[in-house]
Amino acid sequence: MDALTDLVIADADQLPDHPSTAPQARALTSREREIAALIAEGLPNRQIADRLGIAKRTVDTHVEHIYSKLGISSRVQLTIRLRSAQ
C-alpha cells in the first residue's frame, strides 16, 4: 500500500504490473498536491484557504478528496506519507 501511495503522491503515469492485487488509486490533482504540501507544513485549513485565496470550505473538500484517494483519515498520516515519499 505504501508503494502505491508513493505513486499517487508522485502522480505516476503507471501503476504496478498486477492491478488485481493493488487497490485502485486515483492520482491527486495539482491543487490537491499543493494543499497536501501545506498540510504537511502544519497549516490549518483556514490558513491554507487564506494563502491560496479560496474558501475554507473548498479546502475542506480538497482535504476530504485527498484522504479518500490515499485511503487515510488524518493530517498526521498524510504528513508521514508525504515525508516518507521524499
PDB file with SEQRES, HELIX, SHEET and CRYST1 records, atoms N, CA, C and O in Angstrom:
SEQRES   1 A   86  MET ASP ALA LEU THR ASP LEU VAL ILE ALA ASP ALA ASP          
SEQRES   2 A   86  GLN LEU PRO ASP HIS PRO SER THR ALA PRO GLN ALA ARG          
SEQRES   3 A   86  ALA LEU THR SER ARG GLU ARG GLU ILE ALA ALA LEU ILE          
SEQRES   4 A   86  ALA GLU GLY LEU PRO ASN ARG GLN ILE ALA ASP ARG LEU          
SEQRES   5 A   86  GLY ILE ALA LYS ARG THR VAL ASP THR HIS VAL GLU HIS          
SEQRES   6 A   86  ILE TYR SER LYS LEU GLY ILE SER SER ARG VAL GLN LEU          
SEQRES   7 A   86  THR ILE ARG LEU ARG SER ALA GLN                              
HELIX    1 AA1 ASP A    2  ILE A    9  1                                   8    
HELIX    2 AA2 SER A   30  ALA A   40  1                                  11    
HELIX    3 AA3 ASN A   45  LEU A   52  1                                   8    
HELIX    4 AA4 LYS A   56  LEU A   70  1                                  15    
HELIX    5 AA5 ARG A   75  ALA A   85  1                                  11    
CRYST1    1.000    1.000    1.000  90.00  90.00  90.00 P 1           1          
ATOM      1  N   MET A   1       0.822  -1.191   0.000  1.00  0.00           N  
ATOM      2  CA  MET A   1       0.000   0.000   0.000  1.00  0.00           C  
ATOM      3  C   MET A   1       0.870   1.260   0.000  1.00  0.00           C  
ATOM      4  O   MET A   1       0.544   2.241  -0.669  1.00  0.00           O  
ATOM      5  N   ASP A   2       1.975   1.234   0.750  1.00  0.00           N  
ATOM      6  CA  ASP A   2       2.846   2.403   0.793  1.00  0.00           C  
ATOM      7  C   ASP A   2       3.439   2.708  -0.574  1.00  0.00           C  
ATOM      8  O   ASP A   2       3.563   3.872  -0.957  1.00  0.00           O  
ATOM      9  N   ALA A   3       3.808   1.659  -1.313  1.00  0.00           N  
ATOM     10  CA  ALA A   3       4.369   1.877  -2.648  1.00  0.00           C  
ATOM     11  C   ALA A   3       3.339   2.509  -3.560  1.00  0.00           C  
ATOM     12  O   ALA A   3       3.671   3.388  -4.354  1.00  0.00           O  
ATOM     13  N   LEU A   4       2.097   2.074  -3.459  1.00  0.00           N  
ATOM     14  CA  LEU A   4       1.037   2.640  -4.281  1.00  0.00           C  
ATOM     15  C   LEU A   4       0.760   4.078  -3.883  1.00  0.00           C  
ATOM     16  O   LEU A   4       0.528   4.926  -4.745  1.00  0.00           O  
ATOM     17  N   THR A   5       0.780   4.361  -2.592  1.00  0.00           N  
ATOM     18  CA  THR A   5       0.594   5.736  -2.117  1.00  0.00           C  
ATOM     19  C   THR A   5       1.681   6.636  -2.676  1.00  0.00           C  
ATOM     20  O   THR A   5       1.408   7.760  -3.095  1.00  0.00           O  
ATOM     21  N   ASP A   6       2.908   6.146  -2.682  1.00  0.00           N  
ATOM     22  CA  ASP A   6       4.006   6.924  -3.248  1.00  0.00           C  
ATOM     23  C   ASP A   6       3.762   7.239  -4.711  1.00  0.00           C  
ATOM     24  O   ASP A   6       4.051   8.347  -5.162  1.00  0.00           O  
ATOM     25  N   LEU A   7       3.230   6.274  -5.461  1.00  0.00           N  
ATOM     26  CA  LEU A   7       2.924   6.508  -6.876  1.00  0.00           C  
ATOM     27  C   LEU A   7       1.843   7.568  -7.043  1.00  0.00           C  
ATOM     28  O   LEU A   7       1.928   8.407  -7.940  1.00  0.00           O  
ATOM     29  N   VAL A   8       0.828   7.535  -6.184  1.00  0.00           N  
ATOM     30  CA  VAL A   8      -0.259   8.513  -6.259  1.00  0.00           C  
ATOM     31  C   VAL A   8       0.262   9.903  -5.945  1.00  0.00           C  
ATOM     32  O   VAL A   8      -0.045  10.860  -6.656  1.00  0.00           O  
ATOM     33  N   ILE A   9       1.049  10.018  -4.885  1.00  0.00           N  
ATOM     34  CA  ILE A   9       1.588  11.317  -4.496  1.00  0.00           C  
ATOM     35  C   ILE A   9       2.477  11.875  -5.597  1.00  0.00           C  
ATOM     36  O   ILE A   9       2.467  13.077  -5.865  1.00  0.00           O  
ATOM     37  N   ALA A  10       3.244  11.000  -6.231  1.00  0.00           N  
ATOM     38  CA  ALA A  10       4.147  11.433  -7.294  1.00  0.00           C  
ATOM     39  C   ALA A  10       3.425  11.636  -8.621  1.00  0.00           C  
ATOM     40  O   ALA A  10       4.044  12.056  -9.599  1.00  0.00           O  
ATOM     41  N   ASP A  11       2.126  11.344  -8.672  1.00  0.00           N  
ATOM     42  CA  ASP A  11       1.332  11.473  -9.889  1.00  0.00           C  
ATOM     43  C   ASP A  11       1.927  10.620 -11.014  1.00  0.00           C  
ATOM     44  O   ASP A  11       2.067  11.068 -12.152  1.00  0.00           O  
ATOM     45  N   ALA A  12       2.275   9.369 -10.659  1.00  0.00           N  
ATOM     46  CA  ALA A  12       2.892   8.441 -11.605  1.00  0.00           C  
ATOM     47  C   ALA A  12       1.961   8.141 -12.769  1.00  0.00           C  
ATOM     48  O   ALA A  12       0.738   8.151 -12.632  1.00  0.00           O  
ATOM     49  N   ASP A  13       2.569   7.877 -13.914  1.00  0.00           N  
ATOM     50  CA  ASP A  13       1.798   7.562 -15.122  1.00  0.00           C  
ATOM     51  C   ASP A  13       1.384   6.104 -15.184  1.00  0.00           C  
ATOM     52  O   ASP A  13       0.439   5.766 -15.897  1.00  0.00           O  
ATOM     53  N   GLN A  14       2.073   5.224 -14.452  1.00  0.00           N  
ATOM     54  CA  GLN A  14       1.763   3.802 -14.490  1.00  0.00           C  
ATOM     55  C   GLN A  14       1.639   3.251 -13.081  1.00  0.00           C  
ATOM     56  O   GLN A  14       2.317   3.698 -12.155  1.00  0.00           O  
ATOM     57  N   LEU A  15       0.755   2.267 -12.940  1.00  0.00           N  
ATOM     58  CA  LEU A  15       0.578   1.569 -11.668  1.00  0.00           C  
ATOM     59  C   LEU A  15       1.337   0.248 -11.721  1.00  0.00           C  
ATOM     60  O   LEU A  15       1.846  -0.120 -12.780  1.00  0.00           O  
ATOM     61  N   PRO A  16       1.426  -0.472 -10.612  1.00  0.00           N  
ATOM     62  CA  PRO A  16       2.128  -1.764 -10.603  1.00  0.00           C  
ATOM     63  C   PRO A  16       1.571  -2.728 -11.640  1.00  0.00           C  
ATOM     64  O   PRO A  16       0.453  -2.561 -12.127  1.00  0.00           O  
ATOM     65  N   ASP A  17       2.377  -3.750 -11.971  1.00  0.00           N  
ATOM     66  CA  ASP A  17       2.016  -4.724 -13.002  1.00  0.00           C  
ATOM     67  C   ASP A  17       0.770  -5.537 -12.681  1.00  0.00           C  
ATOM     68  O   ASP A  17       0.091  -5.996 -13.600  1.00  0.00           O  
ATOM     69  N   HIS A  18       0.454  -5.728 -11.423  1.00  0.00           N  
ATOM     70  CA  HIS A  18      -0.664  -6.585 -11.023  1.00  0.00           C  
ATOM     71  C   HIS A  18      -1.808  -5.758 -10.448  1.00  0.00           C  
ATOM     72  O   HIS A  18      -1.965  -5.686  -9.229  1.00  0.00           O  
ATOM     73  N   PRO A  19      -2.614  -5.130 -11.317  1.00  0.00           N  
ATOM     74  CA  PRO A  19      -3.680  -4.277 -10.813  1.00  0.00           C  
ATOM     75  C   PRO A  19      -4.739  -5.022 -10.008  1.00  0.00           C  
ATOM     76  O   PRO A  19      -5.435  -4.410  -9.197  1.00  0.00           O  
ATOM     77  N   SER A  20      -4.875  -6.338 -10.218  1.00  0.00           N  
ATOM     78  CA  SER A  20      -5.880  -7.071  -9.458  1.00  0.00           C  
ATOM     79  C   SER A  20      -5.514  -7.186  -7.984  1.00  0.00           C  
ATOM     80  O   SER A  20      -6.395  -7.339  -7.138  1.00  0.00           O  
ATOM     81  N   THR A  21      -4.217  -7.115  -7.665  1.00  0.00           N  
ATOM     82  CA  THR A  21      -3.808  -7.214  -6.272  1.00  0.00           C  
ATOM     83  C   THR A  21      -3.592  -5.851  -5.639  1.00  0.00           C  
ATOM     84  O   THR A  21      -3.501  -5.743  -4.416  1.00  0.00           O  
ATOM     85  N   ALA A  22      -3.507  -4.804  -6.461  1.00  0.00           N  
ATOM     86  CA  ALA A  22      -3.279  -3.462  -5.936  1.00  0.00           C  
ATOM     87  C   ALA A  22      -4.610  -2.729  -5.827  1.00  0.00           C  
ATOM     88  O   ALA A  22      -5.454  -2.843  -6.716  1.00  0.00           O  
ATOM     89  N   PRO A  23      -4.807  -1.971  -4.735  1.00  0.00           N  
ATOM     90  CA  PRO A  23      -6.045  -1.196  -4.629  1.00  0.00           C  
ATOM     91  C   PRO A  23      -6.088  -0.127  -5.715  1.00  0.00           C  
ATOM     92  O   PRO A  23      -5.050   0.374  -6.148  1.00  0.00           O  
ATOM     93  N   GLN A  24      -7.272   0.209  -6.138  1.00  0.00           N  
ATOM     94  CA  GLN A  24      -7.424   1.241  -7.152  1.00  0.00           C  
ATOM     95  C   GLN A  24      -7.153   2.598  -6.526  1.00  0.00           C  
ATOM     96  O   GLN A  24      -7.830   3.001  -5.581  1.00  0.00           O  
ATOM     97  N   ALA A  25      -6.180   3.287  -7.045  1.00  0.00           N  
ATOM     98  CA  ALA A  25      -5.833   4.610  -6.527  1.00  0.00           C  
ATOM     99  C   ALA A  25      -6.013   5.637  -7.625  1.00  0.00           C  
ATOM    100  O   ALA A  25      -5.802   5.355  -8.805  1.00  0.00           O  
ATOM    101  N   ARG A  26      -6.402   6.822  -7.222  1.00  0.00           N  
ATOM    102  CA  ARG A  26      -6.527   7.917  -8.173  1.00  0.00           C  
ATOM    103  C   ARG A  26      -5.469   8.949  -7.832  1.00  0.00           C  
ATOM    104  O   ARG A  26      -5.222   9.235  -6.661  1.00  0.00           O  
ATOM    105  N   ALA A  27      -4.859   9.495  -8.841  1.00  0.00           N  
ATOM    106  CA  ALA A  27      -3.806  10.484  -8.627  1.00  0.00           C  
ATOM    107  C   ALA A  27      -4.402  11.774  -8.068  1.00  0.00           C  
ATOM    108  O   ALA A  27      -5.535  12.144  -8.377  1.00  0.00           O  
ATOM    109  N   LEU A  28      -3.618  12.437  -7.252  1.00  0.00           N  
ATOM    110  CA  LEU A  28      -4.029  13.730  -6.723  1.00  0.00           C  
ATOM    111  C   LEU A  28      -3.904  14.776  -7.822  1.00  0.00           C  
ATOM    112  O   LEU A  28      -2.991  14.725  -8.646  1.00  0.00           O  
ATOM    113  N   THR A  29      -4.832  15.718  -7.820  1.00  0.00           N  
ATOM    114  CA  THR A  29      -4.735  16.838  -8.752  1.00  0.00           C  
ATOM    115  C   THR A  29      -3.612  17.765  -8.295  1.00  0.00           C  
ATOM    116  O   THR A  29      -3.114  17.635  -7.177  1.00  0.00           O  
ATOM    117  N   SER A  30      -3.221  18.685  -9.145  1.00  0.00           N  
ATOM    118  CA  SER A  30      -2.158  19.619  -8.763  1.00  0.00           C  
ATOM    119  C   SER A  30      -2.583  20.454  -7.551  1.00  0.00           C  
ATOM    120  O   SER A  30      -1.757  20.742  -6.685  1.00  0.00           O  
ATOM    121  N   ARG A  31      -3.838  20.840  -7.480  1.00  0.00           N  
ATOM    122  CA  ARG A  31      -4.321  21.615  -6.331  1.00  0.00           C  
ATOM    123  C   ARG A  31      -4.304  20.766  -5.063  1.00  0.00           C  
ATOM    124  O   ARG A  31      -3.937  21.251  -3.992  1.00  0.00           O  
ATOM    125  N   GLU A  32      -4.702  19.496  -5.183  1.00  0.00           N  
ATOM    126  CA  GLU A  32      -4.668  18.605  -4.025  1.00  0.00           C  
ATOM    127  C   GLU A  32      -3.235  18.396  -3.546  1.00  0.00           C  
ATOM    128  O   GLU A  32      -2.986  18.362  -2.341  1.00  0.00           O  
ATOM    129  N   ARG A  33      -2.291  18.257  -4.474  1.00  0.00           N  
ATOM    130  CA  ARG A  33      -0.878  18.127  -4.081  1.00  0.00           C  
ATOM    131  C   ARG A  33      -0.408  19.391  -3.376  1.00  0.00           C  
ATOM    132  O   ARG A  33       0.329  19.317  -2.392  1.00  0.00           O  
ATOM    133  N   GLU A  34      -0.831  20.553  -3.873  1.00  0.00           N  
ATOM    134  CA  GLU A  34      -0.460  21.824  -3.261  1.00  0.00           C  
ATOM    135  C   GLU A  34      -1.005  21.906  -1.830  1.00  0.00           C  
ATOM    136  O   GLU A  34      -0.286  22.292  -0.907  1.00  0.00           O  
ATOM    137  N   ILE A  35      -2.257  21.546  -1.657  1.00  0.00           N  
ATOM    138  CA  ILE A  35      -2.883  21.581  -0.342  1.00  0.00           C  
ATOM    139  C   ILE A  35      -2.256  20.541   0.578  1.00  0.00           C  
ATOM    140  O   ILE A  35      -2.037  20.815   1.758  1.00  0.00           O  
ATOM    141  N   ALA A  36      -1.967  19.363   0.060  1.00  0.00           N  
ATOM    142  CA  ALA A  36      -1.314  18.329   0.868  1.00  0.00           C  
ATOM    143  C   ALA A  36       0.028  18.823   1.392  1.00  0.00           C  
ATOM    144  O   ALA A  36       0.372  18.575   2.548  1.00  0.00           O  
ATOM    145  N   ALA A  37       0.783  19.518   0.555  1.00  0.00           N  
ATOM    146  CA  ALA A  37       2.090  20.053   0.980  1.00  0.00           C  
ATOM    147  C   ALA A  37       1.915  21.086   2.089  1.00  0.00           C  
ATOM    148  O   ALA A  37       2.706  21.127   3.031  1.00  0.00           O  
ATOM    149  N   LEU A  38       0.886  21.916   1.981  1.00  0.00           N  
ATOM    150  CA  LEU A  38       0.633  22.926   3.015  1.00  0.00           C  
ATOM    151  C   LEU A  38       0.185  22.273   4.325  1.00  0.00           C  
ATOM    152  O   LEU A  38       0.525  22.748   5.408  1.00  0.00           O  
ATOM    153  N   ILE A  39      -0.569  21.199   4.220  1.00  0.00           N  
ATOM    154  CA  ILE A  39      -0.959  20.444   5.415  1.00  0.00           C  
ATOM    155  C   ILE A  39       0.293  19.894   6.088  1.00  0.00           C  
ATOM    156  O   ILE A  39       0.426  19.958   7.310  1.00  0.00           O  
ATOM    157  N   ALA A  40       1.211  19.354   5.288  1.00  0.00           N  
ATOM    158  CA  ALA A  40       2.450  18.789   5.825  1.00  0.00           C  
ATOM    159  C   ALA A  40       3.309  19.862   6.504  1.00  0.00           C  
ATOM    160  O   ALA A  40       4.109  19.554   7.388  1.00  0.00           O  
ATOM    161  N   GLU A  41       3.142  21.117   6.089  1.00  0.00           N  
ATOM    162  CA  GLU A  41       3.851  22.228   6.743  1.00  0.00           C  
ATOM    163  C   GLU A  41       3.211  22.589   8.080  1.00  0.00           C  
ATOM    164  O   GLU A  41       3.781  23.349   8.863  1.00  0.00           O  
ATOM    165  N   GLY A  42       2.022  22.041   8.339  1.00  0.00           N  
ATOM    166  CA  GLY A  42       1.352  22.280   9.608  1.00  0.00           C  
ATOM    167  C   GLY A  42       0.273  23.347   9.567  1.00  0.00           C  
ATOM    168  O   GLY A  42      -0.254  23.735  10.610  1.00  0.00           O  
ATOM    169  N   LEU A  43      -0.064  23.829   8.373  1.00  0.00           N  
ATOM    170  CA  LEU A  43      -1.082  24.873   8.279  1.00  0.00           C  
ATOM    171  C   LEU A  43      -2.483  24.297   8.448  1.00  0.00           C  
ATOM    172  O   LEU A  43      -2.789  23.245   7.887  1.00  0.00           O  
ATOM    173  N   PRO A  44      -3.338  24.974   9.215  1.00  0.00           N  
ATOM    174  CA  PRO A  44      -4.744  24.570   9.306  1.00  0.00           C  
ATOM    175  C   PRO A  44      -5.488  24.998   8.038  1.00  0.00           C  
ATOM    176  O   PRO A  44      -4.998  25.825   7.269  1.00  0.00           O  
ATOM    177  N   ASN A  45      -6.658  24.434   7.836  1.00  0.00           N  
ATOM    178  CA  ASN A  45      -7.431  24.712   6.620  1.00  0.00           C  
ATOM    179  C   ASN A  45      -7.704  26.199   6.405  1.00  0.00           C  
ATOM    180  O   ASN A  45      -7.661  26.675   5.271  1.00  0.00           O  
ATOM    181  N   ARG A  46      -7.981  26.929   7.468  1.00  0.00           N  
ATOM    182  CA  ARG A  46      -8.264  28.373   7.346  1.00  0.00           C  
ATOM    183  C   ARG A  46      -7.047  29.099   6.763  1.00  0.00           C  
ATOM    184  O   ARG A  46      -7.199  29.933   5.871  1.00  0.00           O  
ATOM    185  N   GLN A  47      -5.859  28.797   7.251  1.00  0.00           N  
ATOM    186  CA  GLN A  47      -4.653  29.461   6.744  1.00  0.00           C  
ATOM    187  C   GLN A  47      -4.339  29.036   5.316  1.00  0.00           C  
ATOM    188  O   GLN A  47      -3.853  29.839   4.519  1.00  0.00           O  
ATOM    189  N   ILE A  48      -4.613  27.776   4.990  1.00  0.00           N  
ATOM    190  CA  ILE A  48      -4.415  27.315   3.613  1.00  0.00           C  
ATOM    191  C   ILE A  48      -5.344  28.093   2.689  1.00  0.00           C  
ATOM    192  O   ILE A  48      -4.929  28.547   1.622  1.00  0.00           O  
ATOM    193  N   ALA A  49      -6.588  28.245   3.097  1.00  0.00           N  
ATOM    194  CA  ALA A  49      -7.569  28.985   2.296  1.00  0.00           C  
ATOM    195  C   ALA A  49      -7.116  30.427   2.090  1.00  0.00           C  
ATOM    196  O   ALA A  49      -7.169  30.946   0.975  1.00  0.00           O  
ATOM    197  N   ASP A  50      -6.675  31.066   3.154  1.00  0.00           N  
ATOM    198  CA  ASP A  50      -6.214  32.454   3.056  1.00  0.00           C  
ATOM    199  C   ASP A  50      -5.008  32.571   2.138  1.00  0.00           C  
ATOM    200  O   ASP A  50      -4.932  33.490   1.323  1.00  0.00           O  
ATOM    201  N   ARG A  51      -4.067  31.646   2.267  1.00  0.00           N  
ATOM    202  CA  ARG A  51      -2.853  31.689   1.450  1.00  0.00           C  
ATOM    203  C   ARG A  51      -3.167  31.492  -0.044  1.00  0.00           C  
ATOM    204  O   ARG A  51      -2.554  32.124  -0.904  1.00  0.00           O  
ATOM    205  N   LEU A  52      -4.132  30.604  -0.334  1.00  0.00           N  
ATOM    206  CA  LEU A  52      -4.453  30.285  -1.728  1.00  0.00           C  
ATOM    207  C   LEU A  52      -5.561  31.174  -2.296  1.00  0.00           C  
ATOM    208  O   LEU A  52      -5.840  31.129  -3.494  1.00  0.00           O  
ATOM    209  N   GLY A  53      -6.187  31.975  -1.444  1.00  0.00           N  
ATOM    210  CA  GLY A  53      -7.252  32.853  -1.906  1.00  0.00           C  
ATOM    211  C   GLY A  53      -8.518  32.114  -2.292  1.00  0.00           C  
ATOM    212  O   GLY A  53      -9.214  32.496  -3.233  1.00  0.00           O  
ATOM    213  N   ILE A  54      -8.811  31.046  -1.553  1.00  0.00           N  
ATOM    214  CA  ILE A  54     -10.020  30.262  -1.800  1.00  0.00           C  
ATOM    215  C   ILE A  54     -10.798  30.127  -0.492  1.00  0.00           C  
ATOM    216  O   ILE A  54     -10.287  30.457   0.579  1.00  0.00           O  
ATOM    217  N   ALA A  55     -12.027  29.645  -0.585  1.00  0.00           N  
ATOM    218  CA  ALA A  55     -12.869  29.482   0.604  1.00  0.00           C  
ATOM    219  C   ALA A  55     -12.374  28.319   1.461  1.00  0.00           C  
ATOM    220  O   ALA A  55     -11.844  27.336   0.942  1.00  0.00           O  
ATOM    221  N   LYS A  56     -12.550  28.440   2.767  1.00  0.00           N  
ATOM    222  CA  LYS A  56     -12.171  27.359   3.676  1.00  0.00           C  
ATOM    223  C   LYS A  56     -12.916  26.078   3.330  1.00  0.00           C  
ATOM    224  O   LYS A  56     -12.351  24.987   3.397  1.00  0.00           O  
ATOM    225  N   ARG A  57     -14.175  26.212   2.965  1.00  0.00           N  
ATOM    226  CA  ARG A  57     -14.961  25.019   2.605  1.00  0.00           C  
ATOM    227  C   ARG A  57     -14.363  24.319   1.384  1.00  0.00           C  
ATOM    228  O   ARG A  57     -14.431  23.093   1.285  1.00  0.00           O  
ATOM    229  N   THR A  58     -13.787  25.068   0.465  1.00  0.00           N  
ATOM    230  CA  THR A  58     -13.137  24.465  -0.696  1.00  0.00           C  
ATOM    231  C   THR A  58     -11.932  23.649  -0.238  1.00  0.00           C  
ATOM    232  O   THR A  58     -11.702  22.543  -0.727  1.00  0.00           O  
ATOM    233  N   VAL A  59     -11.171  24.194   0.694  1.00  0.00           N  
ATOM    234  CA  VAL A  59     -10.032  23.455   1.247  1.00  0.00           C  
ATOM    235  C   VAL A  59     -10.530  22.200   1.955  1.00  0.00           C  
ATOM    236  O   VAL A  59      -9.952  21.126   1.790  1.00  0.00           O  
ATOM    237  N   ASP A  60     -11.596  22.327   2.740  1.00  0.00           N  
ATOM    238  CA  ASP A  60     -12.168  21.174   3.432  1.00  0.00           C  
ATOM    239  C   ASP A  60     -12.496  20.058   2.436  1.00  0.00           C  
ATOM    240  O   ASP A  60     -12.213  18.886   2.686  1.00  0.00           O  
ATOM    241  N   THR A  61     -13.088  20.432   1.319  1.00  0.00           N  
ATOM    242  CA  THR A  61     -13.463  19.456   0.293  1.00  0.00           C  
ATOM    243  C   THR A  61     -12.224  18.813  -0.323  1.00  0.00           C  
ATOM    244  O   THR A  61     -12.190  17.599  -0.524  1.00  0.00           O  
ATOM    245  N   HIS A  62     -11.214  19.613  -0.622  1.00  0.00           N  
ATOM    246  CA  HIS A  62      -9.966  19.061  -1.165  1.00  0.00           C  
ATOM    247  C   HIS A  62      -9.341  18.072  -0.180  1.00  0.00           C  
ATOM    248  O   HIS A  62      -8.858  17.013  -0.581  1.00  0.00           O  
ATOM    249  N   VAL A  63      -9.352  18.416   1.101  1.00  0.00           N  
ATOM    250  CA  VAL A  63      -8.783  17.532   2.120  1.00  0.00           C  
ATOM    251  C   VAL A  63      -9.541  16.207   2.148  1.00  0.00           C  
ATOM    252  O   VAL A  63      -8.926  15.144   2.232  1.00  0.00           O  
ATOM    253  N   GLU A  64     -10.858  16.263   2.079  1.00  0.00           N  
ATOM    254  CA  GLU A  64     -11.664  15.034   2.041  1.00  0.00           C  
ATOM    255  C   GLU A  64     -11.281  14.179   0.847  1.00  0.00           C  
ATOM    256  O   GLU A  64     -11.152  12.961   0.972  1.00  0.00           O  
ATOM    257  N   HIS A  65     -11.098  14.807  -0.316  1.00  0.00           N  
ATOM    258  CA  HIS A  65     -10.726  14.075  -1.531  1.00  0.00           C  
ATOM    259  C   HIS A  65      -9.335  13.457  -1.396  1.00  0.00           C  
ATOM    260  O   HIS A  65      -9.115  12.318  -1.809  1.00  0.00           O  
ATOM    261  N   ILE A  66      -8.408  14.200  -0.824  1.00  0.00           N  
ATOM    262  CA  ILE A  66      -7.055  13.690  -0.608  1.00  0.00           C  
ATOM    263  C   ILE A  66      -7.104  12.451   0.281  1.00  0.00           C  
ATOM    264  O   ILE A  66      -6.510  11.424  -0.046  1.00  0.00           O  
ATOM    265  N   TYR A  67      -7.810  12.549   1.397  1.00  0.00           N  
ATOM    266  CA  TYR A  67      -7.927  11.416   2.316  1.00  0.00           C  
ATOM    267  C   TYR A  67      -8.535  10.209   1.610  1.00  0.00           C  
ATOM    268  O   TYR A  67      -8.050   9.088   1.757  1.00  0.00           O  
ATOM    269  N   SER A  68      -9.589  10.438   0.850  1.00  0.00           N  
ATOM    270  CA  SER A  68     -10.264   9.351   0.150  1.00  0.00           C  
ATOM    271  C   SER A  68      -9.340   8.688  -0.865  1.00  0.00           C  
ATOM    272  O   SER A  68      -9.251   7.461  -0.925  1.00  0.00           O  
ATOM    273  N   LYS A  69      -8.663   9.491  -1.650  1.00  0.00           N  
ATOM    274  CA  LYS A  69      -7.785   8.959  -2.691  1.00  0.00           C  
ATOM    275  C   LYS A  69      -6.612   8.173  -2.105  1.00  0.00           C  
ATOM    276  O   LYS A  69      -6.182   7.175  -2.685  1.00  0.00           O  
ATOM    277  N   LEU A  70      -6.096   8.616  -0.964  1.00  0.00           N  
ATOM    278  CA  LEU A  70      -4.943   7.965  -0.360  1.00  0.00           C  
ATOM    279  C   LEU A  70      -5.310   6.906   0.674  1.00  0.00           C  
ATOM    280  O   LEU A  70      -4.443   6.191   1.175  1.00  0.00           O  
ATOM    281  N   GLY A  71      -6.601   6.812   0.989  1.00  0.00           N  
ATOM    282  CA  GLY A  71      -7.035   5.817   1.964  1.00  0.00           C  
ATOM    283  C   GLY A  71      -6.534   6.107   3.369  1.00  0.00           C  
ATOM    284  O   GLY A  71      -6.159   5.195   4.106  1.00  0.00           O  
ATOM    285  N   ILE A  72      -6.530   7.381   3.732  1.00  0.00           N  
ATOM    286  CA  ILE A  72      -6.074   7.800   5.054  1.00  0.00           C  
ATOM    287  C   ILE A  72      -7.185   8.586   5.741  1.00  0.00           C  
ATOM    288  O   ILE A  72      -8.214   8.893   5.139  1.00  0.00           O  
ATOM    289  N   SER A  73      -6.954   8.906   7.019  1.00  0.00           N  
ATOM    290  CA  SER A  73      -8.017   9.603   7.745  1.00  0.00           C  
ATOM    291  C   SER A  73      -7.514  10.724   8.647  1.00  0.00           C  
ATOM    292  O   SER A  73      -8.274  11.253   9.457  1.00  0.00           O  
ATOM    293  N   SER A  74      -6.225  11.096   8.512  1.00  0.00           N  
ATOM    294  CA  SER A  74      -5.738  12.161   9.377  1.00  0.00           C  
ATOM    295  C   SER A  74      -4.607  12.948   8.736  1.00  0.00           C  
ATOM    296  O   SER A  74      -3.949  12.482   7.806  1.00  0.00           O  
ATOM    297  N   ARG A  75      -4.397  14.144   9.251  1.00  0.00           N  
ATOM    298  CA  ARG A  75      -3.309  15.003   8.791  1.00  0.00           C  
ATOM    299  C   ARG A  75      -1.961  14.372   9.129  1.00  0.00           C  
ATOM    300  O   ARG A  75      -0.994  14.514   8.381  1.00  0.00           O  
ATOM    301  N   VAL A  76      -1.908  13.683  10.248  1.00  0.00           N  
ATOM    302  CA  VAL A  76      -0.661  13.031  10.654  1.00  0.00           C  
ATOM    303  C   VAL A  76      -0.287  11.951   9.633  1.00  0.00           C  
ATOM    304  O   VAL A  76       0.864  11.876   9.203  1.00  0.00           O  
ATOM    305  N   GLN A  77      -1.249  11.126   9.248  1.00  0.00           N  
ATOM    306  CA  GLN A  77      -0.978  10.091   8.246  1.00  0.00           C  
ATOM    307  C   GLN A  77      -0.521  10.722   6.931  1.00  0.00           C  
ATOM    308  O   GLN A  77       0.418  10.232   6.303  1.00  0.00           O  
ATOM    309  N   LEU A  78      -1.166  11.791   6.517  1.00  0.00           N  
ATOM    310  CA  LEU A  78      -0.792  12.461   5.281  1.00  0.00           C  
ATOM    311  C   LEU A  78       0.637  12.994   5.374  1.00  0.00           C  
ATOM    312  O   LEU A  78       1.432  12.814   4.451  1.00  0.00           O  
ATOM    313  N   THR A  79       0.953  13.640   6.470  1.00  0.00           N  
ATOM    314  CA  THR A  79       2.292  14.203   6.648  1.00  0.00           C  
ATOM    315  C   THR A  79       3.355  13.106   6.635  1.00  0.00           C  
ATOM    316  O   THR A  79       4.403  13.269   6.011  1.00  0.00           O  
ATOM    317  N   ILE A  80       3.098  12.005   7.308  1.00  0.00           N  
ATOM    318  CA  ILE A  80       4.048  10.889   7.324  1.00  0.00           C  
ATOM    319  C   ILE A  80       4.268  10.359   5.920  1.00  0.00           C  
ATOM    320  O   ILE A  80       5.406  10.113   5.520  1.00  0.00           O  
ATOM    321  N   ARG A  81       3.196  10.182   5.172  1.00  0.00           N  
ATOM    322  CA  ARG A  81       3.335   9.658   3.808  1.00  0.00           C  
ATOM    323  C   ARG A  81       4.077  10.613   2.898  1.00  0.00           C  
ATOM    324  O   ARG A  81       4.899  10.187   2.087  1.00  0.00           O  
ATOM    325  N   LEU A  82       3.795  11.899   3.023  1.00  0.00           N  
ATOM    326  CA  LEU A  82       4.480  12.875   2.187  1.00  0.00           C  
ATOM    327  C   LEU A  82       5.973  12.922   2.519  1.00  0.00           C  
ATOM    328  O   LEU A  82       6.810  12.992   1.620  1.00  0.00           O  
ATOM    329  N   ARG A  83       6.294  12.886   3.786  1.00  0.00           N  
ATOM    330  CA  ARG A  83       7.702  12.965   4.192  1.00  0.00           C  
ATOM    331  C   ARG A  83       8.450  11.691   3.828  1.00  0.00           C  
ATOM    332  O   ARG A  83       9.631  11.750   3.485  1.00  0.00           O  
ATOM    333  N   SER A  84       7.786  10.538   3.894  1.00  0.00           N  
ATOM    334  CA  SER A  84       8.458   9.290   3.534  1.00  0.00           C  
ATOM    335  C   SER A  84       8.629   9.162   2.016  1.00  0.00           C  
ATOM    336  O   SER A  84       9.486   8.411   1.551  1.00  0.00           O  
ATOM    337  N   ALA A  85       7.818   9.890   1.245  1.00  0.00           N  
ATOM    338  CA  ALA A  85       7.917   9.844  -0.220  1.00  0.00           C  
ATOM    339  C   ALA A  85       9.049  10.721  -0.741  1.00  0.00           C  
ATOM    340  O   ALA A  85       9.422  10.620  -1.910  1.00  0.00           O  
ATOM    341  N   GLN A  86       9.594  11.573   0.107  1.00  0.00           N  
ATOM    342  CA  GLN A  86      10.647  12.492  -0.356  1.00  0.00           C  
ATOM    343  C   GLN A  86      11.991  11.867  -0.358  1.00  0.00           C  
ATOM    344  O   GLN A  86      12.973  12.514  -0.721  1.00  0.00           O  
TER     345      GLN A  86                                                      
END                                                                             
